[in-house]
Amino acid sequence: MNNFTTLRGNMMTNTTEKEINTDNNDGVMPTPEEKNDMVKAVQQEVDQVVETKSVDKRKKTIVEAMEALSETKNALSALDDNDTEKAIQALEQVTGKLELVLARQPDLALAPVDVKPIVHDVFSSTKTIETLLEEAEQALKHGEVQKARHLLSGLASEIIVETTSIPLATFPDAIKAIAPLLDEGKAEAAKTALHTLLGTLVVSKQVIPLPVERARALLKKAEELMKKPERTDEESTQILNNIAEAKRQLEMAQLLGYGHKKDFEDLYEQIKEIDKKAKAGKSGTGFFDELTAKFKALFD
């Protein structure tokens, strides 16, 4: 397992990429399994989806709230340096900035201060995933909970857009309650209260299944080619390959639990109909409309 940070285009992501097989008795052993060329070809489109959603969330972050959080940490740092006066000044800044946020948006419950995309990707075939799931199921049946946990720990292919927010119902009042502690010379109590307060930040997560986004991107490429009234043999083959790989990506998404079985059955049926039209050499628009709507309803 490799933990690292990767930069794709303008998107910075904290990435955990898991490469798995089932060659050892424990069921998990890191080995590389290359993504195919079609998956690599749509990586830019997938990255763009994530970047767009991250940007949308970053636009909702509130500068004053971000500054309030920074000043809260400054207050804690000042107390570590035994600088009570500087800590009090920082807390005053926090109170003022949060009052400004509430004055502008009195009904706001959470003030977003940070957005971070986190990638978990699994490099494996659907057959490997099926084997791991079967092993995990058997482990649970025999009460081997920890073995099952390790088997399942790498089974994720997703981007999590994580948003950290200040809870406005409690944070401002807690800050106001800490200042008197400093006036009373209770610096350690104030430090403890600040540590506790920073632990109340609310973290919300939006999960974007990577196999679903790859399938969507592959089908989009197939749709563009099917609009052409005249296609080369190579383009016709590309359409069929994209459709087949999209179906495989959805099968992986289903195995990894990113939806209900019935939902995927509906998608497979629609893909099957499109595949028939492609094999018959049909061209035009509208073939993918119902499928696109289904994707949007299920995953957006």
URCOR-V958286 format. One record per run of one state. SS is the DSSP state (hx for helix, st for strand, lp for the rest). FROM is the first residue (numbers start at 1). TO is the last residue. If there is no record, write none. Layout:
# URCOR-V958286
ss: [SS & SS]
from: [FROM & FROM]
to: [TO & TO]
This chain:
# URCOR-V958286
ss: [lp & st & lp & st & lp & st & lp & hx & lp & hx & lp & hx & lp & hx & lp & st & lp & hx & lp & hx & lp & st & lp & hx & lp & hx & lp & st & hx & lp & hx & lp & hx & lp & hx & lp]
from: [1 & 2 & 9 & 11 & 22 & 29 & 31 & 37 & 42 & 43 & 59 & 63 & 81 & 84 & 105 & 110 & 124 & 126 & 142 & 145 & 153 & 158 & 168 & 171 & 184 & 187 & 199 & 202 & 210 & 227 & 233 & 256 & 261 & 280 & 289 & 300]
to: [1 & 8 & 10 & 21 & 28 & 30 & 36 & 41 & 42 & 58 & 62 & 80 & 83 & 104 & 109 & 123 & 125 & 141 & 144 & 152 & 157 & 167 & 170 & 183 & 186 & 198 & 201 & 209 & 226 & 232 & 255 & 260 & 279 & 288 & 299 & 300]
